[in-house]
C-alpha cells in the first residue's frame, strides 16, 4: 500500500516540481520507472524509521497457511516473527508479565498465548481484558481481571515455570503494528519520501554535478550537491524517527 493514493497526480507533480532542472534534461524517465523509485523510497523510509508505514499484521511462526492465505486474499500486509521467551521472573515482582514487542507502535493485539511444544502440549490463551498496552513503545503488561479462565498446562510445565526457568519462544503473539494513517499523522512523511525518490533518480542517472546554460547573452550556473541533499534527508529521517519512537538512549 502506497502513501500516495493518487499516484498519477503524484507522478505529474514529481516531474513538474522536482525533476524539472535543466541538468536533468534529456533523461528518459517513464512513469513506471518513477513509480518504482517512489515505492523503493517508501521502503527505504520504512527501514530507516524502523516502522511499518501501513498497518501490518505480525504473526507468530506457528501461524497456519490458512491464516497467511486469508491475509493475502484481503491484501493485508503481514510479517512473521519468532515467539517471545517466557522468562522465569515474567510474573514476579512489579513486572506484571512485562513484554516489549519487536515491532511498534502497536495498533491492536489480536491474541496472546502461552504454548508449550510437544510432547508436553499445553496452551493458555490470555483473556483479552488482561492485556494492557503502551502502544507507542510496544509495551505489554498483563493485569488479571475477574473473567473466569482455565489454563490446561500440565503440572510438569507449571513446575518448570515455578522453578524460575526460561522457556524459549513460549509466548506466541498476534498483533497489528505500524502507522494507522501515516500521511495524516505525519504530513511531512510523503514529502520526505518524494525527496528520497528524487535522490534515487539522481544517483541512478548520474547527472553532471554542475552545469551552465546561456541564452540571449545571459548565463546561469546550476549545481547539484548530492551529499548535502542526502545529509538533509538523513537529518529529517532522524527527527521523524524520534517523533515516532521517542528519543532512544543506551545506558552502559
Secondary structure per residue as TSV (DSSP state, phi and psi in degrees):
chain	resnum	aa	ss	phi	psi
A	1	X	-	360.0	134.5
A	2	X	-	-97.0	156.8
A	3	X	S	-73.2	-10.4
A	4	X	-	-119.4	92.3
A	5	X	S	-63.8	-34.7
A	6	X	-	-100.0	79.6
A	7	X	H	-66.5	-34.9
A	8	X	H	-61.3	-44.0
A	9	X	H	-68.9	-36.5
A	10	X	H	-62.3	-41.4
A	11	X	H	-64.7	-41.4
A	12	X	H	-63.8	-44.0
A	13	X	H	-65.1	-37.4
A	14	X	I	-62.3	-43.5
A	15	X	I	-64.4	-45.6
A	16	X	I	-74.3	-42.9
A	17	X	I	-95.9	-23.7
A	18	X	I	-124.1	-18.4
A	19	X	S	-121.7	30.0
A	20	X	-	-100.9	10.1
A	21	X	-	-64.8	139.9
A	22	X	G	-58.8	-24.3
A	23	X	G	-67.3	-18.8
A	24	X	G	-99.2	4.9
A	25	X	T	-61.2	140.2
A	26	X	T	93.1	-13.2
A	27	X	-	-76.1	136.0
A	28	X	-	-97.4	106.5
A	29	X	-	-117.9	100.8
A	30	X	-	-75.4	162.0
A	31	X	H	-62.3	-39.9
A	32	X	H	-64.7	-37.0
A	33	X	H	-65.5	-46.0
A	34	X	H	-65.8	-37.2
A	35	X	H	-62.1	-41.5
A	36	X	H	-61.4	-41.0
A	37	X	H	-67.2	-36.3
A	38	X	H	-66.3	-45.7
A	39	X	H	-65.9	-37.4
A	40	X	H	-66.8	-39.6
A	41	X	H	-65.4	-37.2
A	42	X	H	-63.3	-41.8
A	43	X	H	-65.2	-40.1
A	44	X	H	-61.2	-41.3
A	45	X	H	-64.3	-41.5
A	46	X	H	-61.3	-41.1
A	47	X	H	-66.7	-43.7
A	48	X	H	-67.0	-36.8
A	49	X	H	-84.2	-12.5
A	50	X	T	56.3	50.2
A	51	X	S	-154.4	146.5
A	52	X	-	-75.4	131.1
A	53	X	S	-80.5	-12.3
A	54	X	S	-131.8	155.8
A	55	X	-	-55.6	127.9
A	56	X	E	-130.9	129.9
A	57	X	E	-81.3	131.0
A	58	X	E	-105.6	118.5
A	59	X	E	-107.1	147.6
A	60	X	E	-76.6	165.1
A	61	X	T	-64.7	-18.4
A	62	X	T	-82.7	2.1
A	63	X	-	-61.9	150.1
A	64	X	-	-89.0	162.2
A	65	X	H	-62.4	-32.5
A	66	X	H	-62.9	-39.3
A	67	X	H	-64.3	-44.3
A	68	X	H	-64.9	-43.7
A	69	X	H	-63.4	-37.9
A	70	X	H	-64.3	-39.8
A	71	X	H	-68.2	-39.9
A	72	X	H	-62.7	-43.1
A	73	X	H	-63.3	-33.5
A	74	X	H	-84.6	-4.6
A	75	X	T	71.8	26.2
A	76	X	-	-94.1	123.7
A	77	X	-	-64.0	144.0
A	78	X	E	-150.0	155.6
A	79	X	E	-137.4	164.3
A	80	X	E	-113.1	150.9
A	81	X	E	-143.6	154.6
A	82	X	-	-70.6	165.4
A	83	X	-	-68.8	170.7
A	84	X	E	-101.3	143.3
A	85	X	E	-69.6	139.2
A	86	X	E	-91.4	102.9
A	87	X	-	-79.7	156.7
A	88	X	T	-61.3	-29.0
A	89	X	T	-103.9	23.8
A	90	X	T	-56.2	-38.3
A	91	X	T	-106.5	3.2
A	92	X	S	-88.1	161.6
A	93	X	T	56.8	-131.6
A	94	X	T	-103.4	18.9
A	95	X	-	-75.4	-36.9
A	96	X	S	53.4	46.7
A	97	X	S	63.4	41.7
A	98	X	-	-68.5	130.9
A	99	X	E	-144.9	138.3
A	100	X	E	-113.4	121.2
A	101	X	-	-72.7	154.9
A	102	X	S	-75.3	-27.6
A	103	X	S	-117.9	138.8
A	104	X	-	-158.0	160.8
A	105	X	S	-70.8	156.2
A	106	X	E	-82.8	136.8
A	107	X	E	-95.7	-45.7
A	108	X	E	-160.0	157.1
A	109	X	E	-112.6	120.5
A	110	X	E	-82.8	-43.5
A	111	X	E	-162.2	155.4
A	112	X	E	-138.9	123.4
A	113	X	E	-131.6	146.0
A	114	X	E	-100.1	115.8
A	115	X	E	-124.3	115.8
A	116	X	E	-95.8	134.5
A	117	X	-	-70.4	165.4
A	118	X	T	-63.0	154.2
A	119	X	T	-86.2	-3.1
A	120	X	S	-94.8	69.0
A	121	X	-	-72.2	137.2
A	122	X	E	-167.4	137.3
A	123	X	E	-133.3	131.5
A	124	X	E	-126.5	115.0
A	125	X	E	-89.7	121.7
A	126	X	-	-69.2	128.3
A	127	X	-	-57.4	140.0
A	128	X	G	-59.7	-33.7
A	129	X	G	-78.1	-1.6
A	130	X	G	-82.0	-25.5
A	131	X	E	-81.4	121.5
A	132	X	E	-117.1	129.7
A	133	X	E	-124.0	143.8
A	134	X	E	-105.2	94.2
A	135	X	T	-62.9	-38.8
A	136	X	T	-60.0	-43.2
A	137	X	T	-101.3	1.6
A	138	X	T	70.6	31.0
A	139	X	E	-94.3	135.6
A	140	X	E	-125.9	134.6
A	141	X	E	-132.4	152.6
A	142	X	E	-111.2	119.6
A	143	X	-	-118.0	105.9
A	144	X	-	-57.5	135.4
A	145	X	-	-104.3	-161.3
A	146	X	S	-93.2	-5.2
A	147	X	-	-65.6	134.1
A	148	X	-	-71.0	146.2
A	149	X	-	-151.6	164.5
A	150	X	-	-131.8	135.6
A	151	X	-	-113.7	95.5
A	152	X	-	-79.8	47.1
A	153	X	-	-90.4	142.5
A	154	X	-	-66.4	157.5
A	155	X	H	-61.7	-32.0
A	156	X	H	-65.2	-42.3
A	157	X	H	-64.8	-42.8
A	158	X	H	-61.1	-34.1
A	159	X	H	-66.2	-40.5
A	160	X	H	-62.6	-45.6
A	161	X	H	-61.1	-40.9
A	162	X	H	-71.9	-21.1
A	163	X	T	-83.8	3.3
A	164	X	T	78.9	23.8
A	165	X	-	-87.6	146.5
A	166	X	-	-88.7	127.8
A	167	X	E	-106.7	114.7
A	168	X	E	-63.2	134.4
A	169	X	E	52.6	35.5
A	170	X	E	-82.4	-23.9
A	171	X	E	-91.2	116.5
A	172	X	E	-107.1	118.5
A	173	X	E	-118.2	133.3
A	174	X	E	-116.9	122.8
A	175	X	E	-154.6	166.3
A	176	X	E	-112.8	131.0
A	177	X	E	-131.7	165.7
A	178	X	S	116.5	-164.4
A	179	X	-	-98.5	126.1
A	180	X	S	-67.2	-43.0
A	181	X	S	-146.8	82.4
A	182	X	H	-58.5	-43.9
A	183	X	H	-65.5	-34.3
A	184	X	H	-79.4	-38.8
A	185	X	H	-70.5	-38.7
A	186	X	-	-132.8	83.6
A	187	X	T	-60.5	-21.3
A	188	X	H	-75.3	-15.5
A	189	X	H	-66.0	-47.7
A	190	X	H	-58.3	-41.0
A	191	X	H	-62.6	-40.5
A	192	X	H	-64.1	-40.9
A	193	X	H	-64.1	-39.7
A	194	X	H	-66.3	-37.6
A	195	X	H	-61.6	-39.4
A	196	X	H	-67.0	-36.5
A	197	X	H	-65.1	-41.7
A	198	X	H	-60.3	-42.9
A	199	X	H	-63.5	-37.9
A	200	X	H	-62.7	-40.3
A	201	X	H	-63.0	-44.2
A	202	X	H	-64.0	-42.7
A	203	X	H	-65.5	-41.9
A	204	X	H	-75.8	-23.2
A	205	X	H	-92.0	-16.1
A	206	X	T	49.2	57.7
A	207	X	-	-73.5	161.5
A	208	X	-	-61.0	140.0
A	209	X	S	-74.5	-14.6
A	210	X	E	-152.9	161.3
A	211	X	E	-171.0	172.6
A	212	X	E	-139.3	150.6
A	213	X	E	-130.1	150.3
A	214	X	E	-141.0	146.3
A	215	X	E	-159.8	131.0
A	216	X	T	53.5	41.0
A	217	X	T	80.8	-3.3
A	218	X	E	-101.1	145.7
A	219	X	E	-131.3	152.7
A	220	X	E	-145.3	133.6
A	221	X	E	-105.7	139.3
A	222	X	E	-133.9	151.2
A	223	X	E	-144.5	153.5
A	224	X	-	-119.9	116.6
A	225	X	-	-103.6	92.3
A	226	X	H	-65.2	-36.5
A	227	X	H	-63.4	-42.3
A	228	X	H	-67.7	-39.1
A	229	X	H	-62.1	-43.5
A	230	X	H	-64.5	-39.4
A	231	X	H	-62.9	-39.7
A	232	X	H	-65.0	-40.3
A	233	X	H	-64.9	-44.5
A	234	X	H	-61.1	-40.5
A	235	X	H	-65.5	-40.1
A	236	X	H	-66.2	-40.0
A	237	X	H	-62.7	-41.7
A	238	X	H	-66.9	-40.1
A	239	X	H	-62.4	-43.9
A	240	X	H	-68.4	-36.7
A	241	X	H	-60.8	-40.8
A	242	X	H	-68.5	-33.4
A	243	X	H	-66.1	-41.6
A	244	X	H	-72.7	-46.6
A	245	X	H	-102.8	-13.5
A	246	X	-	87.4	162.0
A	247	X	-	-69.0	130.3
A	248	X	-	-109.6	139.0
A	249	X	-	-145.2	162.4
A	250	X	-	-125.0	131.7
A	251	X	-	-103.9	121.5
A	252	X	-	-100.4	360.0
